[in-house]
């Protein structure tokens, strides 16, 4: 259906329909995008709080800290790689935007220091509710210039002389757009502190878990309408684009930039990380996960590949079960491929709209994408929902995200997401060999394995506890 609606755009384009007709064609897609944006904020909040709270850093100790550090560093590497490639290749060209007319923003002379300070102000908002729809930025207001009348011997010379140079004052103001960075930071801190509480924390965790499950089902329901919604958007875009061939060329360059990033991380960076810490052949380890990679690639979801991943971890690569049973179920907050894709997408959209990106804006995008990638669901096309949310960090129009729906092929980034978890298990096991050397009888909490564990399709760890002959329990 998606291809059929896209082809209709090519058929209707020569007829030069009126703007009203184009608006009606794109209307189902507009409603589809509004539904996605409606669920963004509560979905991300519930996912982040639930994911960080279940870590329970105070209980799992150093292994949890190493795991979170690894997740954060690898996500940051992918974000940096995505931003760097898109800035170097520069696939977004504002001259090919709709009808060859560019709605450019007035470029303000933002200083790097002010951009960095604005990032800190948005990171720690003074009003959480205001952060849901406004963000802080620095505006430069020129000071009035004083003049003085003077007499000049030359009649043609001006008799006005500036006696005070123009000065610019900084003013903090608010602009429309969700303060994504501040909300994500608050949720991460809230979840980490919640995980350190006692039994009463389970009430709050269960509350956010129910919200997450409800929103996930709503999101999956919305995804069922993707062919109609995205098809109508693409059809309308094809009709309204002034330079269709050049736009397709720009999208091709974007796909190339993202694909190069996936290849660099999957075959170079992550292999170097493994060899640096584990000191073994990384490609032999990589080859062991062939069936899991194929399953993740075919289903475009690493959750579907979890049972196979558990079996490979136990039977082939022999990673400690206490590590795999801890890292793989919480792998939903380790989305390396998603981190690269969303960072590249935000920069691409900014380039298409000729939005000025200084050092402060790039740092804001990097931190926001790194944190947001930890709240991505393990379902197809979930990354595009995050792109919709992150557009507000640079005040970019969300309408252009619809172009990415046409080229979204998330199977490549899903394999990167899966491999990120697999390599995290090996690295964390190597770094935690001292803690793991403790006998099982003295091992605490989640690492104690009294029976045999197996994984079900959703990644939940099922432990079969052997019967105690003495106590008949």
N, C-alpha and C positions, 0 to 999 in steps of 0.2 A: 504493500500500500504506500509505503514511503517513497519508493521509486516511481510509482504511478503518479503520485501528487507532484513529485519533482518534475516529471516529464510534462505534466500539464502546464507548468510554469514556462517551459520552452515553447509550448504550443500557443499559449495565450500572449506571450511577450510581443510577437509581431503585430498584434491587434491594437497595441497602445491603449490599454484600458484606462479608465479615469481613476483618480486617486480614491474615490469612494469604492470602486470595484476592488481595487487592491486591498483596501482596508477590510472589506468583507471577506476576501479570500484569506487574509492573515488573521482574522478574528479568532478562529478556534485555537490557533497557536498562541495568541495573546492570552487567552484564558488559561491555556496549559502552563505558560510561563508564570502567570500570577499564582496558580496553585502551588507550583514549586517554591516560589519566593515566600508564600504564606507559611510553609512548613520549615523553612531554613533555620530560623532562630531557635525555636523550641527543640528541634531535632539536634542541632549542634550542642546546645546547652545540656540536654539530657545525656547525650553520648559521651561528652567530655567528663561530666561529673561521675557518671557510672563507671567509665573506664579507669579514671585515676583513683577513685575510691576503692575499687576492688583490688588495687595493687597492694595496699596496706604496707607501706614502706617500713613502718616501725616493726612489723612482724616478720616480713620476709628479708629485711636487713639489706646487707650489701649486695646480694644477688638482684634484688629489685632495683637498687640504685644503679647497678651496672647495666641492667636491662634498659631502664629508662634513659640512661645516658647514651647507650648505643642507639636506641630508637631516635633520640633527638639529633644526635650527630649525623647519622645517615640521612635523616630527613632534611637536615640543613644542607648536607652535601648535594642532595638531589635538587633542592630549591636553588642553590647557587649555580649548579650546572645548567638548570633550565633557564634561569635568568641570563646567564652568560651567553648561552648559545643563541637565544632569541635576540639579544642585544647585538651580537656579532653578525648573525645572518640577516636580521632586521626584515622579517617577512611581512610586517604590517606596513602598508603604504596608504596614507590618507588620501592620496590623489585619486584612488579608485573607489572611493566610497560612493554611496547612493547618488545616482544621477550626476556624477562627476563634481558634485559640490560638497565641500568639506565643512562640517560644522566644527570649526576649530575653537579651542578655548584660548582665552587670552593668557599668555604665558607670563606669570609673575616672576620677578627676579628673586626667587626664594633662595636664601643662603643655606649652605649645608648645615650650619649650626642650628638654624631655626627649624629646618626639616627634622633634624635629629631630636631637638627638644620637643617638637610637636608629637613625634613618635612616643616619647616618654609620657607626655601629657595624656595621650590617647590610651597608652598602656595602663595608666592608673586613673580612670575617670572618677570625678568627684560625685557623680550621680549615675548610678547603674541604669535607672530607667531612662534618663536622658541619652545614655550611650546606645540605647536601642534604636534611636532614630536621628542622632546628631553626633558629630565629631568635631574636635577642636582643631583649629588651624591658625597660623599667624598671617595677618594681613598688614601690608605696609601702607601707611597713610602719610602722604607728603605734608610737610609743614609749610605754611604760607611764606612766600619770599618777600622780603622788604626791598624797596627801591628808593633811590634818592635822585632828585633833579640836579644836574650839574651843567655848567656852561662850558662849551667846547669852542676853541677858536675856529675849527672847521665847521662850516655850516651844514655840511652833509652828514656829520657825525651825530649819533644819537645823544640826546641830553639826559638819558636815563642810565643810571649805573646801579648795578646790583651790589648792595652793601652786606647782604647776608646770603650765603650759599644755601641752596635747598637742602633740607634735612628730611629724613624719613623716620617716622615713629612706628614702633611695632604695636599692634593691637591684637589681642586674642579674641577670636570670634568663633561662632559655631556655624556649620553648614550641614545641609541635609545629607543623610547617609548613615547607615549603621556603623557604630564604632566597633568593628569586628575585633580588632586587636584587644581592646579593653574587656570586652565580654569574654573572649577566649581566655585571657589571663585570669580573670576573676574565677571562671569555672575551673581552671586548672588548680588554682590555689584552694578553692572550696573543696574540690574532690580530694586533693592530697590531705588536707586537714581532716576531712570526714573519714578517710580511711584509717586514721590513727585513733579514732574513738572506739569505745567498747561496743557491747552488743546492741546498744541503742542505734548505732549507725545503720543497721540493716533495715530499719523502717524507712529511712530516707533513701537508701540505695534501692530498695524495692519500689519505692514511689517513682524514682527516675527510671527504673527499669521498665515499669509498666508504661510510662510515657514514651520511652524509646520504642517499645514493641508496638504501641499503637501508631506512632508516627511512621515507623518502618513499614507497617502494613498499608498505611495511607500512601506512603511514597511508592510502594510496589503497585498499588492500585493506579496511581497517577502514571507510572511507567507503562502500564498497559495501553494508555492513550497516546503514547509517544508517536506511533506512526501517523496518527491523524494530526496531532498538535504540531509536531516537527515538520510534517509534510506540508501543512498549510503555511508555516513560516517560511520554509525553503521556497515554496511556490511564489509567495509574495515577494521574497528577496530577489528571486530570479527575474521577476517582472520589473521590479523597481530599480535594479542595478543598471547604472549607466554604462559601465565597462565590465561586462560579465567575464570575458576571457582573462582580463588582468586580475580580477578578483579571484578566479579559480587558480591563477598562477600564484597569488599570494598565499592562498590556503595550502597549495602544494608545498611551498617553501616552509610553511609552518609545520606541516606533517613531517617534512624532512628534518627540520631542526629537532622536533620531539623524538623522532626515531633514532637520530644520531645520539641524543642524550640517553635513551634507553640502552642502546648498544654499548656506549662508553661505560655506563654504570654497571651493566650486567656482566660484561666480559673483561673489564679492566679494573674499575675501582673496587668492586666488591671482592674480586679475586685477590687483589693486592691486600685488602683488609684481612681476608682469611689467612693468607700466607704470612702476613706480618705478625699476627697473634698466635696462630695455630702451628705454623711452621710445617705444613704439609702441602701436598699437591692440591691446589684449589679446584682444578678442572676435574680431577677424579671425584672429588666431593660433589661438584656440580653435576656430573654425569649420573650420579646415583639418584637424583631427583627427576629423572626423565619422565616417569609416569605421572608424577604430581604436576610437573610443568605442563604436560599435555592436557591433563584434566583441567587445570586452571585456565589454560588457553582456550579450550573448547567451551567451557561454561562461562568464561569471563567473570569468575568469582572464585576467590581463593578459599572461601568457606566450604565450597563443594569439594575441594581437593584436600581438606584437612584429614579425613580418615586415611587416605593414601599416604599423606605426609607423616602421620603418626607411625604407620607401619614401616615406612622407610627409615625413620629415625630409630626405631627399635631394632629392626632386623638387619639393615644394611650398614648404616653409618655408626650405629651403637652409641648414640648420644645419651647421656644420663637421663633417665626418665623424670627425675625431679626437676630437671631443667626444661625438658620438652613439655611436661604437663603444666608448667608455669608460663612459659613464653608463648607457645602456640595458641592457647585459648585467648590470650590478651593481644594477639597479633593484629586485632582490628585497629589498634592505635599506632601500628607501624606500617605506613603506606608509602613506601619509597617511590614507586612509580606514580602514584597520585600526587605526591609532593612536587615532582618534576613537571607533571602535566599542568597542574593548576597555576604554578608560577609562570610557566611559559605562556599560558593562555592569558593571564592578566597583562603581561607585558605586550603581547600581541594585540590585544584589544586597545591598550593605551596607544600603541603605535598607529593603529587604524584611525583613531580619533585625534591624533596629534596632541596628546596630553603630555605636558612637560613632566619628566621624571628626573628629579635630582637625586642626590645621594640619600637624603632623608626619605624620599618616597620609595626608593628601591629597598632601603633597609626595612621600611614598614611593610612592603610587600613580602620581603623575605621572611620576616618574623611571623607575619599573619599566615602565610602559606605553610610554614613549618608547623605552626600550632594547629591550623585548620585541617591539615592532612591527618592529624591524629583523631579527628572526629568523623572520618569518612566511613560510611557503611560498606560492608563487603558485598555489595550488590552492584549489578551493571549500571553504568551511567551516574553513579553517585557523585563522581568528581565534578560533573557539570553543575550539580546543585551547589557545591562549594564555590565554584567559579562565579555563580550568580551572587552569592553572598559577598565574596571578596572584591567584587567590582566597586563596592562602596568605599574601600580603603583609599582609592585614588579618584573617587567620584566619577567613575567611568559608566557609560550607559550600559544597562543590562541587555538591551535589545540585540546587541551584536553577539551575545553568547549563543543566540540561535544558530549562527553560522557554524559554530563548533559542533552542534548536534548533527549536522550533515556529515561531518568527517570524524565523528567520535567512534573510534574502534579501540575499546579499552582492553582488548585481550593482551596487548603488549605490556601495558602498565600493570595488568594483573599478575603476569609472570614475575615482574620486578617486585611487586608486593609480596608474593609468596616466597621468593628467594631471599628477601630481606629477613623474613622470620627464620628461615632455615639457617642462614649464615649467622643470625643473632644467637641461635642455640649453640652453635659450635664455638663462637667467640666467648660468650658468657660462661660456657662450661670450662673453657681453658682458663679464664681469669678467675673462676670460682673453685679451682681444684682444692684449695685449702679448706673451704667451707664444706665441700662435698666429701672430703676425706673423713669427716666426722661419721661415726657409726649411725646407722638408721635408727637405732633405739634412742639416740640423743638428738636426732634431727627434729626441728621444730616445724609446727604448722603444716603448711601445704607441701613441704618437701618430704614428709614422712610417708613412705609407701609400704603399708602393711600387707597389701595384696597385689593383685595384678590389675593394671589400669588399661582401659581401652577407650577409644574415642568414638563418639557418635557423630552423625552428619553435621551437627551444628558446632562441633569443636568442644563439647562438654566432656570433661574427664569423668569416667565411670570407674569406680574403684570397687573391686570384689574383695571383701575382707574375709579371710579364712575363719572357719569356725574354731572357737577355743574349746578344746575338749575338757578343760578343767572347770570352766565356769558355765559351759553349755550356752555361751552367747555366740 
